[in-house]
Amino acid sequence: MTEPKRYVRLNPRFERGETLSLLKTEIAQQQSTTDGNGDQNKYPLPVKWLRPTNGQFEFYAIPGDFSLNRSTSFQSGRVYGMDVTSGAAVLALLFDTYDCNTSVKPADGDESTRDDEVHQLRVLDLCCAPGLKLCMLADLAPPSSSAVGVDISQNRIQLCKNIIKKYHVNQMTSGSKVDVSNDNQASSSHSTIRLYCTDGTNFGTKQLSGLVFDSNAEKQELQTQGKRKRQNKSARAREKRRLLELQRQEVTVAADGVNVEPENETSCGTEPNQSNTTCCIPLFDRVLVDAECSTDGAIKHIQKREASSKAPLWNDSNMSELVDLQKRLIESGFRLLKSGGSLVYSTCSLNEKQNENVVRWLLDKYDDAFIIPVSFNKQNNVEKSPSFVEEGSLAGTIRFNPFTNANDGIEEECLPGTGFFLSKIGKRL
Ligand SMILES: C[S@@+](CC[C@H](N)C(=O)[O-])C[C@H]1O[C@@H](n2cnc3c(N)ncnc32)[C@H](O)[C@@H]1O
């Protein structure tokens, strides 16, 4: 099996030209120390089939054998190592120009439109760790939006925290560390990110708990403790108190009905100002359910499994448990979605049971759920979708198939690094 394709997404906090030029130099340097075929000059190569946002490409292909971890571009937080398919899920969730029935047809370099250009969004990522999609959601949502990430795994949520600190909290301006003395600017122009370590299948149904990170609180803490890397005892206690208070406020907002329509819709479906509303949190405009899956589409996971005899094999019994978890996750995400909002369900599996069948199950159970067909063929100067983008067995759903025989050079260069399924689902008003 060949090296899977690899991609980076540029961190918008840095000047793009500088980042691309640094990356190009680093690719050339690594290449000169290995037996490359001299073909590396073309990298980093923009991924054209994913339409640019704000006139700028989001993703660039890099050589499959480039050691990203060792590069300054990566270590300094200028680039995220992230597959294009993950980007496709985030863009489909935030931007309606990927919807098949939208009339918006951007011209070359035009800005993509978001259904809700000016208003801040409340976004939920129900299986968020390690957090690359969550970071992208927070980067591309309108200013002052809030992004809430939930994950059941403590280890993975810790990883997620570190990634958010690296890319969001420590770096707010071009090429420099965050100016913690200017907290207003920092918190008003970027999305706030909160992380909960808890079970996504029942998030919001009972007393809210598990808030482990808030990006604004983290910035304030940086301000208080300066550049010290390790927190002392009192800083940890202060952080704990602050998070508990923020968690309490998240619930109070819904219970008091402070946020007028449509925020007075709550996850418990109860009206504001009723005494039993303390268990409720405000619903979300957008929800991502990037569910736990068998990872059979991910080339690097396949390679790992081939190399290890310990990797779990899927049988009827654990597969049906997995599908059951996926159904509970998608149902929970749909319950937390506002009417008129949209949800993306995705996996890095190409197995119909974990994909189309889970979505079919939701559509059968909820009359107000419907598919919003998505397409990636409206990108610049390209009339048809790349051949590795296929429609799933359920109309309007999308599969990225990296095992396709790409039929032209450009497609070949920008084949996804993983098999991936995504479906966009709306909730009727
Ligand atoms: C495919 S990964 C998510 C990747 C992530 N969206 C990203 O882009 O970095 C699936 C995640 O689901 C989490 N998970 C599994 N069961 C869960 C549950 N019941 N509630 C919340 N998260 C869960 C796993 O810990 C894992 O981190």
The ligand as a Tripos MOL2 file, in Angstrom:
@<TRIPOS>MOLECULE
LIG
   27    29     1     0     0
SMALL
NO_CHARGES

@<TRIPOS>ATOM
      1 C1        -13.7260    9.8320   15.0740 C.3       1 LIG1
      2 S1        -13.2300   10.3380   16.6520 S.3       1 LIG1
      3 C2        -13.5590   12.0690   16.5970 C.3       1 LIG1
      4 C3        -12.5300   12.8810   15.8690 C.3       1 LIG1
      5 C4        -12.7140   14.3710   16.0520 C.3       1 LIG1
      6 N1        -14.0400   14.7950   15.6190 N.3       1 LIG1
      7 C5        -11.6830   15.1940   15.3300 C.2       1 LIG1
      8 O1        -11.9300   15.6890   14.2310 O.co2     1 LIG1
      9 O2        -10.5820   15.3690   15.8680 O.co2     1 LIG1
     10 C6        -14.5270    9.7180   17.6470 C.3       1 LIG1
     11 C7        -14.4840   10.2060   19.0890 C.3       1 LIG1
     12 O3        -15.7130    9.8030   19.7110 O.3       1 LIG1
     13 C8        -15.4540    9.6660   21.0970 C.3       1 LIG1
     14 N2        -16.5870    8.9510   21.7190 N.ar      1 LIG1
     15 C9        -16.8770    7.6320   21.7290 C.ar      1 LIG1
     16 N3        -18.0160    7.3900   22.4120 N.ar      1 LIG1
     17 C10       -18.4620    8.5940   22.8300 C.ar      1 LIG1
     18 C11       -19.5890    9.0060   23.6020 C.ar      1 LIG1
     19 N4        -20.4820    8.1310   24.0500 N.pl3     1 LIG1
     20 N5        -19.7250   10.3170   23.8640 N.ar      1 LIG1
     21 C12       -18.8180   11.2170   23.4070 C.ar      1 LIG1
     22 N6        -17.7300   10.8830   22.6900 N.ar      1 LIG1
     23 C13       -17.5630    9.5870   22.3980 C.ar      1 LIG1
     24 C14       -14.1190    8.9520   21.1420 C.3       1 LIG1
     25 O4        -13.4920    9.1310   22.3810 O.3       1 LIG1
     26 C15       -13.3870    9.6280   19.9660 C.3       1 LIG1
     27 O5        -12.5670   10.6520   20.4470 O.3       1 LIG1
@<TRIPOS>BOND
     1     1     2 1
     2     2     3 1
     3     2    10 1
     4     3     4 1
     5     4     5 1
     6     5     6 1
     7     5     7 1
     8     7     8 2
     9     7     9 1
    10    10    11 1
    11    11    12 1
    12    11    26 1
    13    12    13 1
    14    13    14 1
    15    13    24 1
    16    14    15 ar
    17    14    23 ar
    18    15    16 ar
    19    16    17 ar
    20    17    18 ar
    21    17    23 ar
    22    18    19 1
    23    18    20 ar
    24    20    21 ar
    25    21    22 ar
    26    22    23 ar
    27    24    25 1
    28    24    26 1
    29    26    27 1
@<TRIPOS>SUBSTRUCTURE
     1 LIG1         1 GROUP 0 **** ****
